[in-house]
């Protein structure tokens, strides 16, 4: 496994009875990058991430997360025989857990505790935790530090979930639908936090249904469907997006809207400008969005 790879997966398989959730998936995530995993419900995305987090066993395949087999973080009863030998006997699961941060869709309820109390409590689980007050400020909850958590809005509770995920100074952070419940302003503020974490060297694996979020944050995206990775690429190159034809639209003299697809939209616009004597009425030039490409790749399922 290369030193610049945080996650290395080959031939990952997982089935539930006769239903195959993950069917021979291969994946590498580089250290320090933001990687977005996209896919429809039931595609195998959640199962894959839970295996990487060490919360679920696999049926077959090779998995290394921060040079460690995450299955060793499971209890022996979940892994199988209590006598099952450790594949990395010198790397205890507790040490590995301290290097991984996880922000689930909902961490839990702490109704009678304040924000500060919850973050300080979680900080005690880690050998090298960040300063709880600084973490609270970092996620935008400084004004709510003394507030009991049951008084928080949905977006504020999500910020608390993120605080609990990063208080241990993780090398690798899993974010599961992190901005659910955020208003547009809060989402953009959160994006800045993710960029700051990435700039500091944190590797981030993001699952989201917001395609604009993936495009704004991810260095690379992977599309999963039917338990397999369809493609991994940068947001701008996924599905040969950079080579897709542009749609040029304009308004005709009789008020109708006309359009044409072109691989050379600049030339077409110049032609239209000459036809209309300069200004082209109602001119728009659009290329396929990441969402357009994503929907095409998963077959609109």
KANORSUL-V147366 format. One record per backbone hydrogen bond with DSSP energy under -0.5 kcal/mol. NH is the residue of the N-H (numbers start at 1). CO is the residue of the C=O. E is the energy in kcal/mol with one decimal. If there is no record, write none. Layout:
NH_CO_E + NH_CO_E
//
This chain:
5_2_-1.6 + 6_4_-0.5 + 6_29_-2.4 + 7_29_-1.8 + 8_64_-2.8 + 9_27_-3.0 + 10_62_-2.5 + 12_25_-2.4 + 13_60_-2.2 + 14_22_-2.2 + 16_19_-3.2 + 17_15_-0.6 + 19_16_-2.0 + 20_18_-0.6 + 21_14_-2.2 + 21_19_-0.7 + 22_14_-2.2 + 23_227_-1.8 + 24_12_-1.4 + 24_22_-0.5 + 25_12_-2.2 + 27_9_-2.2 + 29_7_-2.3 + 31_4_-2.5 + 33_30_-1.5 + 35_33_-0.6 + 35_204_-3.2 + 36_34_-0.5 + 36_220_-2.2 + 37_35_-0.5 + 37_206_-3.1 + 38_36_-0.6 + 38_222_-3.2 + 43_40_-1.8 + 48_44_-2.1 + 49_45_-2.3 + 50_46_-2.6 + 51_47_-1.9 + 52_48_-2.1 + 53_49_-2.2 + 54_50_-0.6 + 54_51_-0.8 + 55_50_-2.8 + 56_50_-1.0 + 59_13_-2.5 + 60_13_-1.3 + 62_10_-2.8 + 64_8_-2.4 + 65_68_-3.3 + 66_6_-3.2 + 68_65_-0.6 + 70_68_-0.8 + 72_69_-2.0 + 73_70_-1.8 + 74_71_-1.4 + 78_75_-0.5 + 79_75_-2.0 + 80_76_-1.7 + 84_81_-2.1 + 89_86_-0.6 + 91_88_-2.2 + 92_90_-0.6 + 96_92_-1.6 + 97_93_-2.8 + 98_94_-1.6 + 99_96_-1.5 + 100_97_-1.4 + 101_172_-3.2 + 103_174_-2.8 + 104_102_-0.6 + 113_110_-1.9 + 115_144_-0.6 + 115_147_-1.8 + 116_145_-2.6 + 118_114_-2.2 + 119_115_-2.3 + 120_116_-2.4 + 121_117_-2.1 + 122_118_-2.3 + 123_119_-2.2 + 124_120_-1.1 + 124_121_-0.6 + 125_122_-1.9 + 126_123_-1.5 + 129_126_-0.7 + 130_167_-3.4 + 135_131_-2.2 + 136_132_-2.6 + 137_133_-2.0 + 138_134_-2.3 + 139_135_-1.8 + 140_137_-1.4 + 141_136_-2.7 + 144_141_-1.6 + 145_142_-1.2 + 147_144_-1.5 + 149_110_-0.6 + 149_113_-2.5 + 150_111_-1.1 + 151_148_-2.1 + 152_149_-1.5 + 157_153_-2.4 + 158_154_-1.7 + 159_155_-1.7 + 160_156_-1.9 + 161_157_-2.1 + 162_158_-1.9 + 163_159_-2.3 + 164_160_-2.2 + 165_161_-1.3 + 166_162_-1.4 + 167_163_-1.3 + 169_166_-1.9 + 171_99_-2.0 + 172_99_-1.7 + 173_203_-3.1 + 174_101_-3.0 + 175_173_-0.5 + 175_205_-3.0 + 176_103_-2.5 + 176_174_-0.5 + 177_175_-0.7 + 177_207_-2.8 + 180_177_-1.3 + 182_179_-2.2 + 187_183_-2.6 + 188_184_-2.0 + 189_185_-2.0 + 190_186_-2.4 + 191_187_-2.3 + 192_188_-1.5 + 193_189_-1.4 + 194_190_-2.2 + 195_191_-2.3 + 196_192_-2.2 + 197_193_-2.4 + 198_194_-2.5 + 199_195_-2.5 + 200_196_-1.5 + 201_198_-1.8 + 202_197_-2.2 + 203_171_-2.8 + 204_33_-2.3 + 205_173_-2.7 + 206_35_-3.1 + 206_204_-0.6 + 207_175_-2.7 + 208_37_-0.7 + 211_209_-0.9 + 214_210_-1.8 + 215_211_-2.2 + 216_212_-2.1 + 217_213_-2.0 + 218_214_-2.4 + 219_34_-2.5 + 220_34_-1.5 + 221_233_-3.3 + 222_36_-2.7 + 223_231_-2.3 + 224_38_-3.0 + 224_222_-0.6 + 225_228_-2.6 + 227_43_-2.6 + 228_225_-1.6 + 230_223_-3.2 + 230_228_-0.7 + 231_223_-0.9 + 233_221_-2.2 + 237_234_-1.3 + 238_234_-1.2 + 240_237_-1.7 + 241_238_-1.0 + 243_240_-1.6 + 244_241_-1.3 + 246_262_-2.4 + 247_286_-3.4 + 248_246_-0.6 + 248_260_-3.2 + 249_247_-0.5 + 249_284_-2.6 + 250_258_-2.6 + 251_281_-3.0 + 252_256_-3.2 + 255_252_-2.4 + 258_250_-3.1 + 258_256_-0.6 + 260_248_-2.2 + 262_246_-2.6 + 268_264_-1.7 + 269_265_-2.7 + 270_266_-2.2 + 271_267_-2.1 + 272_268_-2.5 + 273_269_-2.7 + 274_270_-2.0 + 275_271_-1.9 + 276_272_-2.5 + 277_273_-0.5 + 277_274_-0.5 + 278_273_-3.5 + 281_279_-0.7 + 283_280_-1.2 + 284_249_-2.1 + 286_247_-2.3 + 293_289_-2.1 + 294_290_-2.8 + 295_291_-2.7 + 296_292_-1.8 + 297_293_-2.2 + 298_294_-2.1 + 299_296_-0.6 + 300_295_-2.1 + 301_298_-0.9
//
